[in-house]
Amino acid sequence: MEEKTLSTDEAILEELKQIREHLVPKEEEIVEAPKKRLQRIRNFGDEFIVFIRKYKVLGLAVAFIIATYVGLLVQSLVDDIIMPIFQYIPGLKDLDSLESWQAGPFFIGSFISAIITFTIISIVMFIIVKAGNKIGLESD
């Protein structure tokens, strides 16, 4: 019985040696691994550059930033230059007073104020785009 256990232990030891051989990378694999990793990084970089160019991400980012500040400029033009003109129209001295108008549970004054603001901003944007097209700034 002692002899049987010994041969089983030897068989297990031999099996473990074979597993180790499969797990330890060969020298050529150790040298090639950094090259493959570097090549994958380069491929990823190339794909990223193609993505940036194909979808014009840089131009999109610039357009988004400019659009944000043009929106602020238009909002300031409407709030600070155009809306004060409404003070001289009877009944619309203060558009904020519209917000208190209610019809039952509905705040229709706030909605009317939003419609007036939207209409004015739309007209101002229309005028800006029309003027831009006239001087050669196409807005395709």
TIRO-2110 file (N, C-alpha, C; in Angstrom, 1 decimal):
// TIRO-2110
0.8, -1.2, 0.0, N, 1, A
0.0, 0.0, 0.0, CA, 1, A
0.9, 1.2, 0.0, C, 1, A
2.0, 1.2, 0.7, N, 2, A
2.9, 2.3, 0.8, CA, 2, A
3.5, 2.6, -0.6, C, 2, A
3.7, 1.5, -1.4, N, 3, A
4.3, 1.7, -2.7, CA, 3, A
3.3, 2.3, -3.7, C, 3, A
2.0, 2.0, -3.5, N, 4, A
1.0, 2.5, -4.4, CA, 4, A
0.9, 4.0, -4.2, C, 4, A
0.9, 4.5, -2.9, N, 5, A
0.9, 5.9, -2.6, CA, 5, A
2.0, 6.7, -3.2, C, 5, A
3.2, 6.1, -3.1, N, 6, A
4.4, 6.7, -3.6, CA, 6, A
4.3, 6.9, -5.2, C, 6, A
3.8, 5.9, -5.9, N, 7, A
3.6, 6.0, -7.3, CA, 7, A
2.5, 7.1, -7.6, C, 7, A
1.5, 7.2, -6.8, N, 8, A
0.5, 8.2, -7.0, CA, 8, A
1.1, 9.6, -6.8, C, 8, A
1.9, 9.7, -5.8, N, 9, A
2.6, 11.0, -5.5, CA, 9, A
3.5, 11.4, -6.7, C, 9, A
4.2, 10.4, -7.2, N, 10, A
5.1, 10.7, -8.3, CA, 10, A
4.3, 11.1, -9.5, C, 10, A
3.1, 10.4, -9.7, N, 11, A
2.3, 10.8, -10.9, CA, 11, A
1.8, 12.2, -10.8, C, 11, A
1.4, 12.5, -9.5, N, 12, A
0.9, 13.9, -9.3, CA, 12, A
2.0, 14.9, -9.5, C, 12, A
3.2, 14.6, -9.0, N, 13, A
4.3, 15.5, -9.2, CA, 13, A
4.7, 15.6, -10.7, C, 13, A
4.6, 14.6, -11.4, N, 14, A
4.9, 14.6, -12.9, CA, 14, A
3.8, 15.5, -13.6, C, 14, A
2.6, 15.3, -13.2, N, 15, A
1.5, 16.1, -13.8, CA, 15, A
1.7, 17.6, -13.5, C, 15, A
2.1, 17.9, -12.3, N, 16, A
2.4, 19.3, -11.9, CA, 16, A
3.5, 19.9, -12.7, C, 16, A
4.5, 19.1, -12.9, N, 17, A
5.7, 19.6, -13.7, CA, 17, A
5.2, 20.0, -15.2, C, 17, A
4.4, 19.1, -15.7, N, 18, A
3.8, 19.4, -17.1, CA, 18, A
3.0, 20.7, -17.1, C, 18, A
2.2, 20.9, -16.1, N, 19, A
1.4, 22.1, -16.0, CA, 19, A
2.2, 23.3, -15.9, C, 19, A
3.3, 23.2, -15.1, N, 20, A
4.2, 24.3, -15.0, CA, 20, A
4.9, 24.7, -16.3, C, 20, A
5.3, 23.7, -17.1, N, 21, A
5.9, 23.9, -18.4, CA, 21, A
4.9, 24.7, -19.3, C, 21, A
3.6, 24.4, -19.2, N, 22, A
2.6, 25.0, -20.1, CA, 22, A
2.4, 26.5, -19.6, C, 22, A
2.5, 26.7, -18.3, N, 23, A
2.2, 28.0, -17.8, CA, 23, A
3.4, 29.0, -17.9, C, 23, A
4.6, 28.5, -17.8, N, 24, A
5.8, 29.4, -17.9, CA, 24, A
6.0, 29.8, -19.4, C, 24, A
6.0, 31.1, -19.7, N, 25, A
6.2, 31.5, -21.1, CA, 25, A
7.6, 31.2, -21.6, C, 25, A
7.8, 30.8, -22.8, N, 26, A
9.1, 30.6, -23.4, CA, 26, A
9.8, 31.9, -23.6, C, 26, A
11.1, 31.9, -23.8, N, 27, A
11.9, 33.1, -23.9, CA, 27, A
11.5, 34.0, -25.0, C, 27, A
11.2, 33.4, -26.2, N, 28, A
10.8, 34.1, -27.3, CA, 28, A
9.4, 34.8, -27.1, C, 28, A
8.5, 34.2, -26.3, N, 29, A
7.3, 34.9, -26.0, CA, 29, A
7.5, 36.1, -25.1, C, 29, A
8.4, 36.0, -24.2, N, 30, A
8.7, 37.1, -23.3, CA, 30, A
9.3, 38.3, -24.1, C, 30, A
10.1, 38.0, -25.1, N, 31, A
10.6, 39.1, -25.9, CA, 31, A
9.6, 39.7, -26.8, C, 31, A
8.7, 38.9, -27.4, N, 32, A
7.7, 39.3, -28.3, CA, 32, A
6.5, 40.0, -27.7, C, 32, A
6.2, 39.8, -26.4, N, 33, A
5.0, 40.3, -25.7, CA, 33, A
5.1, 41.9, -25.7, C, 33, A
6.1, 42.5, -25.3, N, 34, A
6.1, 44.0, -25.4, CA, 34, A
5.9, 44.6, -26.8, C, 34, A
6.5, 43.9, -27.8, N, 35, A
6.3, 44.4, -29.1, CA, 35, A
4.9, 44.3, -29.5, C, 35, A
4.2, 43.2, -29.2, N, 36, A
2.8, 43.0, -29.5, CA, 36, A
2.0, 44.1, -28.8, C, 36, A
2.3, 44.3, -27.5, N, 37, A
1.6, 45.3, -26.7, CA, 37, A
1.7, 46.7, -27.3, C, 37, A
3.0, 47.0, -27.7, N, 38, A
3.3, 48.3, -28.3, CA, 38, A
2.5, 48.4, -29.6, C, 38, A
2.4, 47.4, -30.4, N, 39, A
1.7, 47.4, -31.7, CA, 39, A
0.2, 47.6, -31.5, C, 39, A
-0.3, 47.0, -30.4, N, 40, A
-1.7, 47.2, -30.1, CA, 40, A
-2.0, 48.6, -29.7, C, 40, A
-1.1, 49.2, -28.9, N, 41, A
-1.3, 50.6, -28.5, CA, 41, A
-1.2, 51.5, -29.7, C, 41, A
-0.3, 51.2, -30.7, N, 42, A
-0.2, 52.0, -31.9, CA, 42, A
-1.5, 51.9, -32.7, C, 42, A
-2.0, 50.7, -32.9, N, 43, A
-3.2, 50.5, -33.6, CA, 43, A
-4.4, 51.2, -33.0, C, 43, A
-4.4, 51.2, -31.6, N, 44, A
-5.5, 51.9, -30.9, CA, 44, A
-5.4, 53.4, -31.2, C, 44, A
-4.2, 53.9, -31.2, N, 45, A
-3.9, 55.3, -31.4, CA, 45, A
-4.3, 55.7, -32.8, C, 45, A
-4.0, 54.8, -33.8, N, 46, A
-4.3, 55.1, -35.2, CA, 46, A
-5.9, 55.1, -35.4, C, 46, A
-6.5, 54.1, -34.7, N, 47, A
-8.0, 54.0, -34.8, CA, 47, A
-8.6, 55.3, -34.2, C, 47, A
-8.0, 55.7, -33.1, N, 48, A
-8.6, 56.9, -32.4, CA, 48, A
-8.5, 58.2, -33.3, C, 48, A
-7.3, 58.3, -34.0, N, 49, A
-7.1, 59.4, -34.9, CA, 49, A
-8.1, 59.4, -36.0, C, 49, A
-8.3, 58.2, -36.6, N, 50, A
-9.3, 58.0, -37.7, CA, 50, A
-10.7, 58.4, -37.2, C, 50, A
-11.0, 58.0, -35.9, N, 51, A
-12.3, 58.3, -35.4, CA, 51, A
-12.5, 59.8, -35.2, C, 51, A
-11.5, 60.5, -34.7, N, 52, A
-11.5, 62.0, -34.6, CA, 52, A
-11.7, 62.6, -35.9, C, 52, A
-11.0, 62.2, -36.9, N, 53, A
-11.1, 62.8, -38.3, CA, 53, A
-12.4, 62.5, -38.9, C, 53, A
-12.9, 61.2, -38.8, N, 54, A
-14.1, 60.8, -39.5, CA, 54, A
-15.3, 61.5, -39.0, C, 54, A
-15.4, 61.6, -37.7, N, 55, A
-16.6, 62.3, -37.1, CA, 55, A
-16.4, 63.8, -36.8, C, 55, A
-15.2, 64.3, -37.2, N, 56, A
-14.9, 65.7, -37.0, CA, 56, A
-15.2, 66.2, -35.6, C, 56, A
-14.6, 65.4, -34.6, N, 57, A
-14.9, 65.6, -33.2, CA, 57, A
-14.4, 67.0, -32.8, C, 57, A
-13.2, 67.4, -33.3, N, 58, A
-12.6, 68.7, -32.9, CA, 58, A
-13.5, 69.8, -33.3, C, 58, A
-14.0, 69.8, -34.6, N, 59, A
-14.9, 70.8, -35.1, CA, 59, A
-16.2, 70.8, -34.3, C, 59, A
-16.7, 69.6, -34.0, N, 60, A
-17.9, 69.5, -33.2, CA, 60, A
-17.7, 70.2, -31.8, C, 60, A
-16.6, 69.9, -31.2, N, 61, A
-16.4, 70.5, -29.9, CA, 61, A
-16.3, 72.0, -30.0, C, 61, A
-15.6, 72.5, -31.0, N, 62, A
-15.5, 74.0, -31.1, CA, 62, A
-16.9, 74.6, -31.4, C, 62, A
-17.7, 73.9, -32.3, N, 63, A
-19.0, 74.4, -32.6, CA, 63, A
-19.9, 74.4, -31.3, C, 63, A
-19.8, 73.4, -30.5, N, 64, A
-20.5, 73.3, -29.3, CA, 64, A
-20.2, 74.5, -28.3, C, 64, A
-18.9, 74.7, -28.2, N, 65, A
-18.4, 75.8, -27.3, CA, 65, A
-18.9, 77.1, -27.8, C, 65, A
-18.7, 77.4, -29.1, N, 66, A
-19.1, 78.6, -29.7, CA, 66, A
-20.7, 78.8, -29.6, C, 66, A
-21.4, 77.7, -29.8, N, 67, A
-22.9, 77.8, -29.7, CA, 67, A
-23.3, 78.1, -28.3, C, 67, A
-22.6, 77.6, -27.3, N, 68, A
-23.0, 77.9, -25.9, CA, 68, A
-22.9, 79.4, -25.7, C, 68, A
-21.8, 80.0, -26.1, N, 69, A
-21.5, 81.4, -25.8, CA, 69, A
-22.4, 82.3, -26.7, C, 69, A
-22.7, 81.9, -28.0, N, 70, A
-23.6, 82.6, -28.8, CA, 70, A
-25.0, 82.6, -28.2, C, 70, A
-25.4, 81.5, -27.6, N, 71, A
-26.6, 81.4, -26.9, CA, 71, A
-26.7, 82.3, -25.7, C, 71, A
-25.6, 82.4, -25.0, N, 72, A
-25.6, 83.4, -23.9, CA, 72, A
-25.6, 84.8, -24.4, C, 72, A
-25.0, 85.1, -25.5, N, 73, A
-25.0, 86.4, -26.1, CA, 73, A
-26.4, 86.8, -26.5, C, 73, A
-27.1, 85.9, -27.2, N, 74, A
-28.4, 86.1, -27.7, CA, 74, A
-29.4, 86.3, -26.5, C, 74, A
-29.2, 85.5, -25.4, N, 75, A
-30.0, 85.6, -24.3, CA, 75, A
-29.8, 87.0, -23.6, C, 75, A
-28.6, 87.4, -23.5, N, 76, A
-28.3, 88.7, -22.9, CA, 76, A
-28.9, 89.9, -23.8, C, 76, A
-28.8, 89.7, -25.1, N, 77, A
-29.4, 90.7, -26.0, CA, 77, A
-30.9, 90.8, -25.8, C, 77, A
-31.6, 89.7, -25.7, N, 78, A
-33.0, 89.7, -25.5, CA, 78, A
-33.3, 90.2, -24.1, C, 78, A
-32.7, 89.7, -23.0, N, 79, A
-33.0, 90.1, -21.7, CA, 79, A
-32.6, 91.6, -21.4, C, 79, A
-31.5, 92.0, -21.9, N, 80, A
-31.0, 93.4, -21.5, CA, 80, A
-31.3, 94.5, -22.5, C, 80, A
-31.6, 94.1, -23.7, N, 81, A
-31.8, 95.2, -24.7, CA, 81, A
-33.3, 95.2, -25.2, C, 81, A
-33.8, 94.0, -25.6, N, 82, A
-35.1, 93.9, -26.2, CA, 82, A
-36.2, 93.9, -25.2, C, 82, A
-36.1, 93.1, -24.1, N, 83, A
-37.2, 92.9, -23.1, CA, 83, A
-37.5, 94.3, -22.4, C, 83, A
-36.6, 95.1, -22.1, N, 84, A
-36.9, 96.4, -21.5, CA, 84, A
-37.9, 97.2, -22.3, C, 84, A
-37.9, 97.0, -23.6, N, 85, A
-38.8, 97.8, -24.5, CA, 85, A
-40.2, 97.4, -24.1, C, 85, A
-40.5, 96.2, -23.7, N, 86, A
-41.8, 95.8, -23.3, CA, 86, A
-42.4, 96.5, -22.1, C, 86, A
-41.5, 97.2, -21.4, N, 87, A
-42.0, 97.9, -20.2, CA, 87, A
-42.9, 99.1, -20.7, C, 87, A
-42.7, 99.5, -21.9, N, 88, A
-43.5, 100.7, -22.4, CA, 88, A
-44.8, 100.2, -23.0, C, 88, A
-45.1, 98.9, -23.1, N, 89, A
-46.3, 98.4, -23.6, CA, 89, A
-47.3, 98.3, -22.5, C, 89, A
-48.5, 98.9, -22.5, N, 90, A
-49.4, 98.8, -21.4, CA, 90, A
-49.8, 97.4, -21.1, C, 90, A
-49.8, 97.0, -19.8, N, 91, A
-50.1, 95.7, -19.4, CA, 91, A
-49.0, 94.7, -19.4, C, 91, A
-47.9, 95.0, -20.0, N, 92, A
-46.7, 94.2, -20.0, CA, 92, A
-45.5, 94.9, -19.4, C, 92, A
-45.8, 95.7, -18.4, N, 93, A
-44.7, 96.5, -17.8, CA, 93, A
-43.6, 95.6, -17.2, C, 93, A
-44.1, 94.5, -16.6, N, 94, A
-43.1, 93.5, -16.1, CA, 94, A
-43.6, 92.1, -16.5, C, 94, A
-42.8, 91.5, -17.4, N, 95, A
-43.2, 90.1, -17.8, CA, 95, A
-43.2, 89.1, -16.7, C, 95, A
-42.5, 89.4, -15.7, N, 96, A
-42.5, 88.5, -14.5, CA, 96, A
-43.8, 88.5, -13.8, C, 96, A
-44.6, 89.6, -14.0, N, 97, A
-45.9, 89.6, -13.3, CA, 97, A
-46.8, 88.6, -14.1, C, 97, A
-46.5, 88.3, -15.3, N, 98, A
-47.3, 87.3, -16.0, CA, 98, A
-47.3, 85.9, -15.3, C, 98, A
-46.2, 85.6, -14.7, N, 99, A
-46.0, 84.3, -14.1, CA, 99, A
-47.0, 84.0, -13.0, C, 99, A
-47.6, 85.1, -12.5, N, 100, A
-48.6, 84.8, -11.4, CA, 100, A
-50.0, 84.6, -11.9, C, 100, A
-50.2, 84.7, -13.2, N, 101, A
-51.5, 84.5, -13.8, CA, 101, A
-51.8, 83.0, -13.7, C, 101, A
-53.0, 82.6, -13.3, N, 102, A
-53.4, 81.3, -13.1, CA, 102, A
-54.8, 81.0, -13.7, C, 102, A
-55.0, 79.8, -14.2, N, 103, A
-56.3, 79.4, -14.6, CA, 103, A
-56.5, 78.1, -13.9, C, 103, A
-57.1, 78.2, -12.8, N, 104, A
-57.3, 77.0, -11.9, CA, 104, A
-55.9, 76.6, -11.4, C, 104, A
-55.5, 75.3, -11.6, N, 105, A
-54.2, 74.9, -11.1, CA, 105, A
-53.1, 75.1, -12.1, C, 105, A
-53.4, 75.7, -13.3, N, 106, A
-52.4, 75.9, -14.3, CA, 106, A
-51.8, 77.3, -14.3, C, 106, A
-50.5, 77.4, -14.3, N, 107, A
-49.8, 78.7, -14.4, CA, 107, A
-49.6, 79.1, -15.8, C, 107, A
-50.7, 79.6, -16.4, N, 108, A
-50.6, 80.0, -17.8, CA, 108, A
-49.8, 81.2, -18.0, C, 108, A
-49.6, 82.0, -17.0, N, 109, A
-48.8, 83.2, -17.2, CA, 109, A
-47.3, 82.9, -17.4, C, 109, A
-46.8, 81.8, -16.7, N, 110, A
-45.4, 81.4, -16.9, CA, 110, A
-45.3, 80.8, -18.4, C, 110, A
-46.3, 80.1, -18.8, N, 111, A
-46.3, 79.6, -20.2, CA, 111, A
-46.3, 80.7, -21.2, C, 111, A
-47.1, 81.7, -21.0, N, 112, A
-47.2, 82.8, -22.0, CA, 112, A
-45.9, 83.6, -22.0, C, 112, A
-45.3, 83.8, -20.8, N, 113, A
-44.0, 84.4, -20.7, CA, 113, A
-42.9, 83.6, -21.5, C, 113, A
-42.9, 82.3, -21.4, N, 114, A
-42.0, 81.5, -22.1, CA, 114, A
-42.2, 81.6, -23.6, C, 114, A
-43.5, 81.6, -24.0, N, 115, A
-43.8, 81.7, -25.5, CA, 115, A
-43.3, 83.1, -26.0, C, 115, A
-43.5, 84.2, -25.3, N, 116, A
-43.0, 85.5, -25.7, CA, 116, A
-41.5, 85.5, -25.8, C, 116, A
-40.8, 84.9, -24.8, N, 117, A
-39.3, 84.9, -24.8, CA, 117, A
-38.8, 84.0, -25.9, C, 117, A
-39.4, 82.9, -26.2, N, 118, A
-39.0, 82.0, -27.3, CA, 118, A
-39.2, 82.7, -28.6, C, 118, A
-40.3, 83.4, -28.8, N, 119, A
-40.6, 84.1, -30.0, CA, 119, A
-39.6, 85.2, -30.3, C, 119, A
-39.3, 85.9, -29.3, N, 120, A
-38.3, 87.0, -29.4, CA, 120, A
-36.9, 86.5, -29.7, C, 120, A
-36.5, 85.4, -29.0, N, 121, A
-35.2, 84.8, -29.3, CA, 121, A
-35.2, 84.2, -30.7, C, 121, A
-36.2, 83.6, -31.1, N, 122, A
-36.3, 83.0, -32.5, CA, 122, A
-36.2, 84.1, -33.5, C, 122, A
-36.8, 85.3, -33.3, N, 123, A
-36.7, 86.4, -34.3, CA, 123, A
-35.3, 86.9, -34.3, C, 123, A
-34.7, 87.1, -33.1, N, 124, A
-33.3, 87.6, -33.1, CA, 124, A
-32.4, 86.6, -33.8, C, 124, A
-32.5, 85.3, -33.6, N, 125, A
-31.7, 84.3, -34.2, CA, 125, A
-31.9, 84.4, -35.8, C, 125, A
-33.1, 84.5, -36.2, N, 126, A
-33.4, 84.6, -37.6, CA, 126, A
-32.7, 85.8, -38.2, C, 126, A
-32.8, 86.9, -37.5, N, 127, A
-32.1, 88.2, -38.0, CA, 127, A
-30.6, 88.0, -38.1, C, 127, A
-30.0, 87.3, -37.1, N, 128, A
-28.6, 87.1, -37.0, CA, 128, A
-28.2, 86.2, -38.2, C, 128, A
-28.9, 85.1, -38.4, N, 129, A
-28.6, 84.1, -39.4, CA, 129, A
-28.7, 84.8, -40.8, C, 129, A
-29.8, 85.5, -41.0, N, 130, A
-30.0, 86.2, -42.3, CA, 130, A
-28.9, 87.2, -42.5, C, 130, A
-28.4, 88.0, -41.5, N, 131, A
-27.3, 88.9, -41.7, CA, 131, A
-26.0, 88.2, -42.0, C, 131, A
-25.8, 87.0, -41.3, N, 132, A
-24.6, 86.2, -41.5, CA, 132, A
-24.6, 85.7, -42.9, C, 132, A
-25.7, 85.2, -43.5, N, 133, A
-25.8, 84.7, -44.8, CA, 133, A
-25.5, 85.8, -45.8, C, 133, A
-25.9, 87.0, -45.5, N, 134, A
-25.7, 88.1, -46.4, CA, 134, A
-24.3, 88.5, -46.6, C, 134, A
-23.5, 88.4, -45.5, N, 135, A
-22.1, 88.7, -45.5, CA, 135, A
-21.2, 87.5, -45.9, C, 135, A
-21.8, 86.4, -46.1, N, 136, A
-21.1, 85.2, -46.6, CA, 136, A
-20.8, 84.2, -45.6, C, 136, A
-21.4, 84.2, -44.4, N, 137, A
-21.2, 83.2, -43.4, CA, 137, A
-22.4, 82.2, -43.6, C, 137, A
-22.2, 81.2, -44.4, N, 138, A
-23.3, 80.2, -44.7, CA, 138, A
-23.5, 79.4, -43.5, C, 138, A
-24.8, 79.1, -43.2, N, 139, A
-25.1, 78.3, -42.1, CA, 139, A
-25.8, 77.0, -42.5, C, 139, A
-25.0, 76.1, -43.1, N, 140, A
-25.5, 74.8, -43.7, CA, 140, A
-25.8, 73.9, -42.5, C, 140, A
END
